[in-house]
């Protein structure tokens, strides 16, 4: 091959990974149907945020004899960043495997504090129970999932029934929670210590009142009646996450509700969510059993 031909071939070689990525996403998208930017808070509500009070639904295209289980995914981002648009791959992968996925936005700090974020997430779940049958999902089989800050919110929603009672529901509609390297399980303990660099930044989303830190920590709301948990922790994640996850596991076990719990060797915090790009990883394998996909 001449020098000129070699140079002409370079752009194609450089584009190949990108083209393969698009091809893979197309192949993955084919079995799913995405409905974007559905408002889960009425525009007439005084708190309505046109960007953050939105969710996307990913539903299997294949018709089924019975309705599909539902997983509502809450993104992470230190309670001050993140967007549902970053996590379309989770929606696609779940839908491909027989789960209706709901990927949500919620308001962030500094605009609001964590109690308002938890209320947003509760409203998104209530919307899901009321509308998910239109997308092939089973409103009686709604689970919540979250990574990092989203994992802490998912745990709180599962444990604190008052979040739904305040919105008019007599019972918590969630059937269980999948936590992926969750942060914020015990912010009451964490914020009292402030033992890691830059910890003071979390006083913005959580405020400065210890009673609030306790109110938004799932650790203090779990009971013997709390729905089941499936928890994954990275073997090389932050010490605060591994420590609080261990204590959360021990608390649930003491209540007679031991969670399914797995430490994934060698995994850091961010790869714990990035691994969900691959359909057959261990998280999906256990998640599908946990939510009863295919049953």
C-alpha positions in Angstrom: 0.0 0.0 0.0 1.3 3.5 -0.9 1.9 6.2 1.8 -1.1 8.2 0.4 -3.4 5.2 0.6 -2.3 4.5 4.2 -3.2 8.0 5.1 -6.5 7.8 3.3 -7.4 4.7 5.3 -6.7 6.3 8.7 -10.1 8.1 9.1 -12.0 4.9 8.5 -9.9 3.1 11.1 -10.5 5.9 13.6 -14.2 5.9 12.9 -14.5 2.1 13.2 -15.0 2.1 17.0 -17.6 4.9 16.8 -19.5 3.1 14.0 -19.4 -0.2 15.9 -20.8 1.7 19.0 -23.6 3.1 16.9 -24.3 -0.3 15.4 -24.4 -1.9 18.8 -26.7 0.8 20.2 -29.0 0.3 17.2 -29.1 -3.5 17.6 -29.8 -3.0 21.3 -32.5 -0.4 20.7 -34.4 -2.5 18.2 -36.1 -4.7 20.8 -37.2 -1.7 22.9 -39.5 1.3 22.6 -38.5 4.6 24.2 -41.0 7.3 25.2 -39.1 10.4 26.2 -39.7 13.5 28.4 -42.9 12.5 30.1 -43.9 15.0 32.8 -44.5 13.3 36.2 -45.5 16.6 37.9 -48.3 18.7 36.4 -47.2 22.0 34.8 -49.7 23.7 37.1 -47.9 22.6 40.2 -46.0 25.5 41.9 -42.9 23.4 42.2 -43.0 22.2 38.5 -39.6 22.2 36.8 -39.9 21.7 33.0 -36.5 19.9 32.8 -36.2 18.0 36.0 -39.7 16.7 36.5 -39.4 14.5 33.4 -38.9 10.8 32.9 -38.3 8.3 30.0 -39.9 4.9 29.6 -38.2 2.0 27.9 -40.6 -0.8 27.1 -40.0 -4.2 25.3 -41.5 -4.2 21.8 -42.4 -7.8 22.1 -45.9 -8.5 23.3 -46.2 -10.7 26.4 -49.0 -12.7 27.9 -48.5 -11.0 31.3 -47.3 -7.5 32.1 -43.6 -6.9 32.6 -42.0 -6.0 35.9 -40.9 -2.4 36.2 -37.7 -0.8 37.4 -37.4 2.9 38.1 -33.8 4.0 37.9 -32.5 7.1 39.9 -29.2 8.5 38.7 -26.3 9.6 40.9 -24.2 12.7 40.8 -23.5 13.9 44.3 -27.0 15.3 44.6 -26.0 18.2 42.4 -25.6 16.8 38.9 -26.7 14.1 36.5 -29.4 13.5 34.0 -31.6 10.7 32.8 -30.2 11.1 29.3 -26.8 9.7 30.4 -28.5 6.4 31.3 -30.4 5.4 28.2 -28.2 2.3 28.0 -29.7 1.0 31.2 -33.2 1.5 29.9 -32.3 -0.3 26.6 -30.7 -3.2 28.4 -33.5 -3.7 30.8 -36.2 -3.5 28.1 -34.3 -6.0 26.0 -34.4 -8.4 28.9 -38.1 -8.2 29.6 -38.3 -5.3 32.1 -40.1 -1.9 31.6 -37.5 0.7 32.7 -38.3 4.2 33.9 -35.3 6.5 34.0 -36.0 9.8 35.9 -34.7 13.3 36.4 -35.3 15.0 39.7 -34.4 18.5 41.0 -30.8 19.0 42.2 -28.8 21.1 44.6 -28.4 24.0 45.1 -31.9 24.6 43.8 -33.4 22.2 46.3 -32.2 20.0 49.2 -32.4 16.3 49.5 -35.9 16.2 51.1 -37.3 17.8 48.0 -35.3 15.4 45.8 -36.8 12.4 47.7 -40.3 13.9 47.2 -39.6 14.3 43.4 -38.6 10.6 43.2 -41.7 9.6 45.1 -43.9 11.5 42.7 -42.1 9.8 39.8 -42.9 6.4 41.3 -46.5 7.3 41.9 -46.8 8.4 38.3 -45.3 5.1 37.3 -47.9 3.1 39.3 -50.6 5.1 37.7 -49.5 5.0 34.0 -47.0 2.2 33.5 -49.7 -0.3 32.4 -50.0 1.8 29.2 -46.4 0.7 28.4 -46.9 -2.9 29.2 -45.6 -2.7 32.8 -47.2 -4.2 35.9 -48.1 -1.5 38.4 -48.1 -4.2 41.1 -44.4 -5.1 40.4 -42.6 -1.7 40.6 -39.0 -1.8 41.9 -36.6 1.1 42.4 -32.9 1.1 41.5 -30.1 3.7 42.0 -26.4 4.3 41.8 -24.4 6.4 44.2 -26.6 9.3 45.4 -29.5 7.7 43.5 -28.9 4.5 45.5 -29.3 6.4 48.7 -32.5 7.9 47.4 -33.8 4.5 46.2 -33.1 3.1 49.7 -34.9 5.9 51.4 -38.0 5.6 49.2 -38.1 1.9 50.0 -37.7 2.3 53.7 -39.6 5.6 54.5 -43.3 5.0 53.8 -44.1 8.6 54.8 -42.8 9.8 51.5 -45.8 8.2 49.8 -48.3 8.8 52.6 -47.6 12.6 52.2 -48.7 12.2 48.6 -51.9 10.4 49.5 -50.9 6.7 49.2 -51.8 4.5 52.2 -49.1 2.0 51.3 -45.6 2.1 49.8 -46.0 0.8 46.2 -42.4 -0.4 45.9 -41.8 -4.2 45.9 -38.0 -3.9 46.5 -34.8 -2.0 45.7 -31.6 -2.6 43.8 -28.7 -0.5 45.2 -25.6 -0.1 43.0 -22.7 1.3 45.2 -25.1 3.4 47.2 -24.1 6.7 48.8 -26.0 8.5 51.6 -27.4 5.5 53.5 -26.4 7.1 56.8 -25.7 10.8 56.3 -26.5 11.5 59.9 -23.3 9.7 60.9 -21.4 10.9 57.8 -22.0 14.6 58.2 -21.3 14.6 61.9 -17.8 13.2 61.3 -16.8 15.2 58.1 -13.7 13.0 58.0 -12.9 13.0 54.3 -11.6 15.9 52.2 -14.3 18.3 50.8 -17.0 16.7 52.9 -18.4 20.1 53.7 -19.7 20.3 50.2 -22.5 18.0 51.2 -23.9 20.5 53.7 -25.3 22.3 50.6 -27.7 19.5 49.5 -28.3 18.2 53.0 -28.4 21.4 54.9 -26.9 22.0 58.4 -29.6 20.4 60.6 -28.7 17.0 62.1 -32.4 16.1 62.3 -32.7 16.5 58.5 -29.6 14.3 58.0 -31.3 11.6 59.9 -34.7 12.0 58.2 -33.2 11.4 54.8 -31.0 8.5 55.8 -32.6 5.1 55.0 -30.6 3.5 57.9 -33.1 5.0 60.4 -36.3 4.0 58.6 -35.9 0.3 57.8 -38.1 -2.1 59.7 -39.1 -5.8 59.7 -41.7 -4.9 57.1 -39.4 -3.1 54.7 -39.4 -4.6 51.2 -36.3 -6.6 50.1 -33.0 -5.2 49.0 -30.5 -6.4 46.4 -27.2 -4.6 47.1 -24.0 -4.4 45.0 -20.8 -2.7 46.3 -17.5 -2.2 44.5 -14.5 -4.0 46.0 -12.5 -0.8 45.4 -15.2 1.8 46.0 -15.0 4.7 48.5 -14.5 3.6 52.2 -17.6 5.6 53.2 -19.8 3.6 50.7 -18.4 0.2 51.7 -18.6 1.0 55.4 -22.2 2.4 55.3 -23.3 -0.5 53.0 -22.0 -3.0 55.5 -23.7 -1.3 58.4 -27.0 -1.2 56.4 -26.7 -4.9 55.6 -26.1 -5.6 59.3 -29.1 -3.4 60.3 -31.4 -5.3 57.9 -30.1 -8.7 59.0 -30.8 -7.7 62.7 -34.4 -6.9 61.6 -34.8 -10.3 60.1 -34.6 -8.9 56.6 -31.1 -9.8 55.4 -30.5 -8.4 51.9 -29.0 -10.1 48.9 -25.5 -8.6 49.1 -22.5 -8.9 46.7 -19.1 -7.2 46.7 -17.8 -7.0 43.1 -14.0 -7.5 43.3 -11.8 -4.8 41.8 -14.7 -2.4 40.9 -14.3 1.3 41.6 -17.3 3.6 42.1 -17.9 4.8 38.6 -17.3 1.5 36.9 -20.1 0.1 39.1 -22.6 1.9 36.9 -20.7 1.8 33.7 -20.7 -2.0 33.8 -24.5 -1.8 33.2 -23.7 -1.1 29.5 -23.1 -4.9 29.1 -26.3 -6.9 29.1 -25.0 -10.1 30.7 -23.1 -8.7 33.7 -23.7 -10.0 37.2 -25.9 -7.1 38.2 -28.5 -7.8 35.5 -28.3 -11.5 36.1 -29.3 -11.1 39.7 -31.7 -8.2 39.1 -33.8 -10.2 36.6 -34.3 -12.9 39.2 -35.0 -10.3 41.9 -37.8 -8.6 40.0 -39.2 -11.9 38.5 -38.5 -11.1 34.9 -39.8 -13.9 32.6 -42.3 -15.0 35.2 
